Amino acid sequence: MKDGRSALSALMLVIILSFLSFACQARESSAASGSKVTSSGPTAAKLAWTTFEDPFEKAFIVDVPQGWTVKGGLFRMGYSDQRPMVELTSPDGQISIRLGDVSVPVYAVPVQFHQRQGEIYDLGAQAQMVIEKYRSGPEFAVLYSQARFAKACRNPQTDPAGSDLSVPDYVPLDAAPKQSSAGQVAYRCETNDGPRVAAAYTKTMLAGGIWVVPEIASFIAAPGQVSRAQSIIRHAAESFRVNPEWMEYQKRMDAEGLAYQRARQQRRLNELQAQVQQFESKMHAMQSQVNAFERHQAQQASQVEGFTNALIGVTPTTDPLTGENRTVWTGPKDNYWVNGLGQVVNATNAPGAGWRQLQTN
């Protein structure tokens, strides 16, 4: 039980650290008496803005461009596991922005009893953590961008010119974790809609063997819309305000989660059975709202592999005659052909007799 208690204590510490930032923003919002935040640069200033409120728990409000498609809210995965995410899409489809990400969990560093990376550290109705070694902000930005853009981007090339993306630091300095860093990465790639620039910014924080990614921002935009996307992200992040009433509600949820976890670890769940069943029923109902993101997570490994293949310029294929898997260099033509000697040619049509077409995976 010692390991469980220490993990629980660390989890609660991270929760406190994460929401100190929200509390700080709530105080600043109250002092501002609800006034609009000044636009972050001339590109954002030209837009008309409106307010989006979390539709699930009314946990936060944020400025969004008027007329854009807006989706998201606060997705609750447990008493103390809540993940905000907002997606913005411009009317012409030239810009797609995501703030936060419901698919990014709380992470726990490997320990004696939980060493396998990728393993789920199940805290029941309180939270769902994943075992993973700590990643710095720059490291996580690269890994996140690979999963985020792999499906849309083809032939990605690193583009430092598109990396001027940052999110205001919401974490108070007097509550600094053991480790914290931020990083960003940008790519230029081809999509079904033409050339695009894809960028991601992430900040990670480590405390007590638990680490989180409290700040995530990403976009994919037409090359001429990059500055506009960056400016909108900064404005939206600066305008983010938490409902003080929701803060009080979350404090009660954390207290209930702690009581639940103690009872769970001591095998005394019967004392809270009715309450737990009611909450878990609500949690399962919420789960249906994020099925699309769970499917995204399930496909993440194959997406990352495809992104890596694109970066190094190779294409996986299968020989239909032998069933052999073969990785070939990516070429400009549509098809790949192999002869009896094992030679491979990239061409639209067969080079001649004796050549058979490889199937691309």
C-alpha positions in Angstrom: 0.0 0.0 0.0 2.9 2.3 0.4 3.4 2.6 -3.3 -0.3 3.4 -3.8 -0.3 6.1 -1.1 2.8 7.8 -2.5 1.4 7.7 -6.0 -1.9 9.2 -4.7 -0.1 12.0 -2.8 1.9 12.8 -6.0 -1.2 12.9 -8.1 -3.0 15.3 -5.7 0.1 17.5 -5.8 -0.1 17.7 -9.6 -3.8 18.5 -9.5 -3.1 21.3 -7.1 -0.2 22.6 -9.3 -2.4 22.4 -12.4 -5.3 24.3 -10.9 -3.2 27.0 -9.3 -2.9 28.3 -12.8 -6.7 28.3 -13.2 -7.2 30.0 -9.9 -4.7 32.6 -10.9 -6.6 33.3 -14.1 -9.9 33.4 -12.2 -8.5 36.1 -9.8 -7.2 38.1 -12.7 -10.5 37.8 -14.6 -12.4 38.9 -11.5 -10.2 42.0 -11.1 -10.7 42.8 -14.8 -14.5 42.8 -14.2 -15.1 40.7 -17.3 -13.5 43.1 -19.7 -12.2 41.8 -23.1 -8.5 40.9 -23.4 -6.5 43.1 -25.8 -5.8 41.3 -29.1 -2.4 39.8 -29.4 -1.1 41.5 -32.5 -2.6 43.2 -35.6 -3.7 39.9 -37.2 -6.0 39.0 -34.3 -7.2 42.6 -33.9 -8.9 42.5 -37.4 -11.1 39.6 -36.3 -14.5 40.0 -34.5 -14.5 37.9 -31.3 -17.2 36.2 -29.4 -17.2 34.1 -26.2 -17.3 30.3 -26.0 -18.3 28.7 -22.7 -17.6 25.1 -21.7 -20.9 23.3 -22.5 -20.4 20.4 -20.0 -19.6 22.0 -16.6 -19.4 25.7 -17.5 -15.8 25.5 -16.2 -14.3 28.2 -18.4 -14.9 30.8 -21.1 -12.5 31.7 -23.9 -12.6 34.2 -26.7 -13.0 32.7 -30.2 -13.2 34.2 -33.7 -16.8 35.0 -34.6 -18.1 32.9 -37.4 -15.7 30.0 -36.9 -16.6 26.4 -36.1 -16.0 25.8 -32.4 -16.0 22.4 -30.7 -14.8 21.2 -27.3 -15.2 21.9 -23.6 -14.0 20.2 -20.3 -13.9 16.5 -20.7 -14.1 14.8 -17.3 -12.4 11.4 -17.1 -12.5 11.1 -13.3 -13.0 13.0 -10.0 -9.5 14.6 -10.4 -8.9 14.0 -14.1 -10.4 16.8 -16.3 -9.1 17.7 -19.7 -10.0 21.0 -21.4 -9.9 21.1 -25.2 -11.2 23.6 -27.8 -11.0 23.2 -31.6 -11.4 26.1 -33.9 -11.8 25.9 -37.7 -12.0 29.0 -40.0 -14.9 29.3 -42.4 -12.7 28.7 -45.4 -10.9 25.7 -43.9 -7.5 27.4 -44.2 -6.8 27.3 -40.4 -7.5 24.6 -37.8 -6.5 25.3 -34.2 -6.5 23.1 -31.1 -6.0 24.3 -27.6 -5.5 21.5 -25.1 -6.1 17.8 -26.0 -8.4 15.3 -24.4 -6.1 12.4 -25.5 -3.2 13.6 -23.4 -3.4 12.0 -19.9 -1.5 12.5 -16.6 1.7 10.6 -16.7 3.6 8.7 -14.0 7.3 8.0 -14.2 8.3 4.2 -14.1 8.7 2.8 -10.6 9.5 -0.6 -9.2 5.9 -1.9 -9.5 5.0 -0.1 -12.7 8.0 -0.2 -15.0 6.5 -0.8 -18.5 6.1 2.4 -20.5 2.6 2.8 -21.9 1.0 0.8 -19.1 -2.2 2.2 -17.7 -2.0 3.2 -14.0 -5.6 2.8 -13.1 -6.9 4.9 -10.2 -10.5 3.9 -10.9 -13.0 6.8 -10.9 -10.3 9.2 -9.7 -8.0 9.3 -12.7 -6.4 7.4 -15.5 -2.6 7.8 -15.7 0.0 6.3 -18.1 3.4 5.1 -17.2 6.0 7.1 -19.2 9.4 8.5 -18.5 9.4 12.3 -18.2 9.6 14.2 -21.5 10.8 17.8 -21.6 8.6 20.4 -23.4 10.7 20.3 -26.6 10.7 16.5 -26.6 7.0 16.2 -26.0 6.3 18.8 -28.8 8.0 16.5 -31.3 6.2 13.4 -30.2 2.9 15.1 -29.9 3.2 16.7 -33.4 4.0 13.3 -34.9 0.7 11.8 -33.6 -1.3 15.0 -34.2 -0.4 15.6 -37.8 0.6 12.1 -39.1 -2.7 11.4 -40.8 -3.0 14.8 -42.5 0.6 15.6 -43.5 2.6 13.9 -46.2 6.3 14.5 -46.9 6.8 16.7 -43.8 9.9 18.9 -43.6 11.0 20.8 -40.5 10.2 24.5 -40.9 11.8 26.7 -38.3 10.2 29.8 -39.8 6.8 28.5 -38.7 7.8 27.9 -35.0 6.9 31.3 -33.6 4.2 29.8 -31.5 3.9 30.3 -27.7 1.2 30.2 -25.0 1.2 32.5 -22.0 2.6 30.8 -18.8 -0.3 30.3 -16.4 1.7 28.6 -13.6 2.7 30.8 -10.6 6.4 30.9 -10.0 6.0 30.3 -6.3 4.5 26.9 -7.1 7.3 25.8 -9.4 7.5 22.0 -10.0 10.7 20.0 -9.8 11.1 20.3 -13.6 9.3 22.4 -16.2 10.1 23.3 -19.8 8.3 24.4 -23.0 9.1 23.7 -26.6 7.7 24.0 -30.1 8.1 22.4 -33.5 6.8 23.2 -37.0 6.6 21.3 -40.3 5.8 22.2 -43.9 3.9 19.3 -45.5 1.5 18.3 -48.3 -2.2 17.6 -47.6 -5.3 16.8 -49.6 -6.0 20.5 -49.5 -2.6 21.6 -50.7 0.6 22.7 -48.8 0.2 23.4 -45.2 2.3 24.4 -42.1 1.7 22.4 -39.0 3.0 23.5 -35.6 2.7 22.4 -31.9 3.7 24.0 -28.6 3.8 22.1 -25.4 4.8 22.7 -21.8 5.5 19.8 -19.4 5.8 19.8 -15.6 7.3 17.1 -13.3 6.5 16.9 -9.6 6.7 13.9 -7.2 7.0 11.2 -9.9 4.0 12.5 -11.8 4.1 14.8 -14.8 1.6 16.6 -16.8 1.3 18.7 -20.0 -0.8 21.7 -18.8 -0.3 23.8 -21.9 -0.8 22.4 -25.4 -1.5 24.5 -28.6 -1.3 23.4 -32.2 -2.5 24.4 -35.6 -2.4 23.4 -39.2 -2.8 26.3 -41.7 -2.1 27.4 -45.3 1.3 29.0 -45.5 -0.1 32.5 -45.9 -2.3 32.0 -42.8 0.5 31.1 -40.3 0.8 34.5 -38.6 -3.0 34.7 -38.3 -3.1 31.3 -36.6 -0.3 32.1 -34.2 -2.0 35.4 -33.2 -5.4 33.8 -32.7 -3.8 31.2 -30.4 -2.1 33.8 -28.3 -5.3 35.9 -28.0 -7.5 32.9 -27.1 -5.0 31.7 -24.4 -4.8 35.2 -22.9 -8.6 35.4 -22.7 -9.0 32.0 -21.0 -11.0 32.5 -17.8 -12.1 29.9 -15.2 -15.5 30.1 -13.5 -14.9 30.7 -9.8 -18.0 28.6 -9.0 -16.6 25.7 -10.9 -13.3 26.1 -8.9 -15.3 25.5 -5.7 -17.1 22.5 -7.4 -13.7 21.0 -8.4 -12.4 21.3 -4.8 -15.3 19.2 -3.7 -14.7 16.7 -6.4 -11.0 16.4 -5.4 -12.1 15.8 -1.8 -14.6 13.2 -2.9 -11.9 11.6 -5.1 -9.5 11.4 -2.3 -12.1 9.8 0.0 -13.0 7.4 -2.9 -9.3 6.5 -3.4 -8.7 5.8 0.3 -11.7 3.5 0.4 -10.8 1.8 -2.8 -7.3 1.0 -1.6 -8.5 -0.2 1.8 -11.1 -2.4 0.1 -14.0 -0.5 1.7 -15.7 0.6 -1.4 -19.0 -0.6 0.0 -19.1 2.6 2.2 -19.2 4.7 -0.9 -20.9 2.3 -3.3 -24.0 4.3 -4.1 -22.0 7.5 -4.7 -19.3 5.7 -6.7 -21.9 4.0 -9.0 -23.6 7.3 -9.6 -20.4 9.1 -10.5 -19.1 6.2 -12.7 -22.3 6.2 -14.5 -21.9 9.9 -15.3 -18.3 9.3 -16.3 -19.3 6.6 -18.8 -21.9 8.9 -20.3 -19.2 11.5 -20.7 -16.9 8.9 -22.3 -19.3 8.6 -25.3 -18.5 12.3 -26.1 -14.8 11.5 -26.6 -15.0 8.2 -28.6 -13.5 9.9 -31.6 -10.4 10.9 -29.5 -10.1 7.4 -28.1 -10.0 6.0 -31.6 -7.3 8.5 -32.3 -5.3 7.2 -29.4 -5.8 3.6 -30.6 -4.4 4.5 -34.0 -1.6 6.6 -32.6 1.2 4.0 -33.0 0.4 3.4 -36.7 0.1 7.2 -37.3 3.5 7.8 -35.7 5.0 5.0 -37.8 3.6 6.6 -41.0 4.9 10.0 -40.0 8.4 8.6 -39.4 8.3 6.8 -42.7 7.4 10.1 -44.4 10.2 11.9 -42.7 12.9 9.5 -43.8 11.4 8.9 -47.2 10.4 5.3 -47.3 7.2 3.4 -48.2 6.2 0.0 -46.7 5.0 -2.5 -49.3 4.0 -6.2 -49.6 4.9 -8.6 -52.4 1.6 -10.3 -53.3 3.4 -13.3 -54.7 5.5 -14.2 -51.7 3.8 -12.2 -48.9 7.1 -10.6 -48.0 7.0 -7.2 -46.4 9.4 -4.8 -48.1 10.3 -1.2 -47.3 11.3 0.8 -50.4 12.5 4.3 -51.0 9.6 6.6 -51.7 9.5 7.8 -55.3 7.4 10.4 -57.3 5.4 7.8 -59.3 2.2 6.0 -58.1 3.3 2.4 -58.1 6.3 0.1 -57.2 7.4 -2.9 -59.3 9.7 -5.9 -58.4 11.3 -8.5 -60.7 12.6 -12.0 -60.1 16.0 -10.6 -59.0 14.4 -8.5 -56.2 15.0 -5.2 -58.0 12.4 -2.5 -57.3 11.4 0.3 -59.7 9.1 3.2 -59.0 6.9 3.7 -62.1 3.3 4.3 -63.0 3.2 1.3 -65.4 5.2 -2.0 -65.4 8.7 -1.6 -66.8 8.3 -4.7 -68.9 7.7 -8.4 -68.8 8.6 -10.2 -65.6 7.8 -7.3 -63.3 4.9 -7.6 -60.7 3.3 -4.7 -58.7 4.0 -4.4 -55.0 1.1 -3.5 -52.7 1.6 -0.3 -50.6 0.6 -0.8 -47.0 
